[in-house]
Amino acid sequence: MSSRDARARVGRAALAPGAFAFALVLMLGALSLAGCETTAEKSAKLERAAKRVAPAQQQGLSIAHASSIVKVQSATLVHGTEGTAAVLRLHNSSATAIREVPISIALKDGHGATVYTNSTPGLAKTLTSLALLPAHGDGVWIDDQIPGTSAKSLTTKIGEGAVVSGATPRMTISETQLTKDPSGAATVEGTIKNSSSTAQSELIVYALASDGGHVVAAGRAVLASLLPGASAPFQAFFVGDPAGAQLQLSAPPTALG
């Protein structure tokens, strides 16, 4: 399966012991292959790294009961030269935050045949759920690892997450800029800070580009680990073209303390 999880260039200060060595090997490998790797191949490395931190679901996603409080405000498909991204905007109508919100998607082609579903066993948890949706708040979820560009329609189902209370850890994103990697792929770079006292693992930075209210590009970066108070650079690869569009970046916390 084609994979587009964007690389997260994680610094020594942001990584737990042992994780830095693995990240260093990963980055050196990426540099040695920069001349021939596709964007998908680069992104696949980070997805494998994230799965080693948080094991993938082995039985596949199955939602028995649809959520009565989380609604899909919009569901959009974005096509690029290497694949497709599904973008969901969600709203939590309740007075409590919700964590690990299950998300099921199915894509069909112009003939009504299913060409992709995220219920396949082995997917990382971040491809089947949203880490946190704040009380009376909105959130963005992106699956940028959909192979092919034949999908024409998208159906969704949102499950019941776990209700949580207390303060929500804050992730601060700054110094963002649009860039291109050596292959010419569009990316967004920036810095993320864990402004909390709780370590975060498999932290996703969702990157959304909109033009006139329409989603034109989407991608995500994943950080295997980010310690309390630490900062780290990230780089997210886009599906679609973000040039001239308005950027929206978010990073829902994965651990609440």
Secondary structure, 3 states (H helix, E strand, C coil): CCCCCECCCCCHHHCCCCHHHHHHHHHHHHHHCCCCCCHHHHHHHHHHHHHHHCCCCCCCCCCCCECCCEEEEEEEEEEECCEEEEEEEEEECCCCEEEEEEEEEEEECCCCCEEEECCCCCCCHHHCEEEEECCCCEEEEEEEEECCCCCCEEEEEEECCEEECCCCCCEEEEEEEEEECCCCCEEEEEEEEECCCCCEEEEEEEEEEEECCEEEEEEEEEEEEECCCCEEEEEEEEEECCCCCEEEEECCCCCCC
